[in-house]
Amino acid sequence: MSLTQRVWEEPLKNELYVMGGDVAEGVERGDDSVLECIKVSTGEQVLEVQGKVDPLTFGEIAYQFGSWYNNALLGIENNKDGGANATLHRLSYPNIYFQRNNTGEAFDKQTAKLGFNTNLKTRHEIIANGRKYMQDGSVTVRSQELLNQFEIFALNPSGTKFEALSGGHDDLVMAWLIACEMFRTQLLIESAKNNVLLPYIDGEREPKSLTQRLIEQSLSRQQHDKEPESAVGSLI
């Protein structure tokens, strides 16, 4: 097993992090297994792990780094993960991404399946979102190895999907794009926390104190009980 770790920033206390993972078989001539980490408050790439690692070992490595980075939201591709997500679950990792299905409703529904599923639809979505975040500066790439793979990441001749040019690799790119999706997901989670929809109380969106509500109800009753002086007066 060979493994390269690139750490640009160690985890900070109370900081949120997210991670995306792309799993390979761990064979010498195959793709690398890759883990990418983003700091949520700045969008900066803070960690990159790359190597010829089998899926079960990769699950253990993801557990270690995810725990180190404050139990980062961790999404590993589940298409052919070989047990990496199951390993995370077996180790009781507390913040695993669960696959969501787009059913055409307002919000994608979370399923019971661990990890991120890359298919024709979600692949285009994470590429589009990742490109947008990189262009507008929401996320920052620090890895030259990742940038090198982006240079050969293009639409294939059949026009069906973006992938590495013949003879190249896109494992770093895919792990990064999944990390960007985890970044988007974490931002949605934080937004939901800060925008709790409060129930209507007596037609008011903002809840009032009990004393204030009782005073207003009393004044309303008093006004209602008054006899109008005239028909015109009742309209004024």
Beta strands, then each sheet from edge to edge (+ up, - down):
strand 1: 2-7
strand 2: 17-22
strand 3: 33-39
strand 4: 44-52
strand 5: 73-76
strand 6: 98-101
strand 7: 109-114
strand 8: 153-155
strand 9: 162-164
sheet 1: 1+ 4- 3+ 2- 5-
sheet 2: 6+ 7-
sheet 3: 8+ 9-
end
